Amino acid sequence: MHAAYRGQLQCVQKLLKSGAAIDVETVDGTTLLMAACYGGLHQVAQLLIDNGVEVDAVNTNGFTALLFAASEGSQECVDVLLQAGASIHMESQAKLTCLMAASSGGLQDFVVYLLTRSRKKDLENKDENGWTALMHAAAAGEDQCVAILLKAGADINVVGTDGYALLSVAVVGNLVWLVRHILENGKKELFNHKDFNEMSAVHEACATSSDQCLKILLDEESIEMDAPDINGRTPMMLAALSASVPCIDLLARSGARLDAVDKQNNSLLVYGVESGSIEVVKYLMQRFKYPKSVVRQARTIAQSRGFLPLLELLEVNDEDGNETPEMEQYNHEKDFKNNKKI
């Protein structure tokens, strides 16, 4: 098993010649062939198949060697398995299909192969979270697979049972062109759709520092930029927490609130301090005159985290009697490249 995992072809050959069992498996039912395919070791996979290993064996999660190979993006292993007659119709216990696995693994050729041998409804098959192959491809940032699936007729208005809409998934995958495509062709009522944590695509863009996606979202007039998530956090707060000055600036220039507080009464400045970013805190202080109580709260957190440069920055603000520096001309590109963290 160790030799198969590590791709030690000669070692596997010697062990097989010496009579080593070929049908061994781990406690979860993972076979030698699955191990080889998980590691993208097509030569080891071919050797095992030549020695009679079961191609379509499943582990306790319902995974086959083909699902492993596709998920890990190994076209070589996929080719070996298909030549050996592996079934393309099996799915895991979580209802992951070969098309979903190939889409997330970025296997364009395999995706095309599967689409030519499937029915239209296979495009809309969903896993246990209600995700389609298109959602898997988008989440993984596999834009070529996304393009193939869209051309085949995949639904862009799909929403998973976990509450995720494709628009949010596209943002997570940082697929700027897909975000634009959905906003131009999708259902408007889904543009502000929230998942079970009450996070929208705008929240996701800020949480992942996807400023390009955020810019496109904010260009859509129906987009809500100040909506709170389940914890009362606004997109601006998540942008501050992820130390994304570009996202903060985009929101601020679009009119987003800088005085909001979450359900624990934490201000935006507190989120900036939590990020450990000097530039974020400096930007927020220049943009908004925070009350002394808010600055003291931020200072307490900075001190507890050991963020001394931030403590000094907040000290100046507090001792000035709540007077803040005049707003300097903000250089988006310069500050983005020089965004300093503690």
Beta strands, then each sheet from edge to edge (+ up, - down):
end
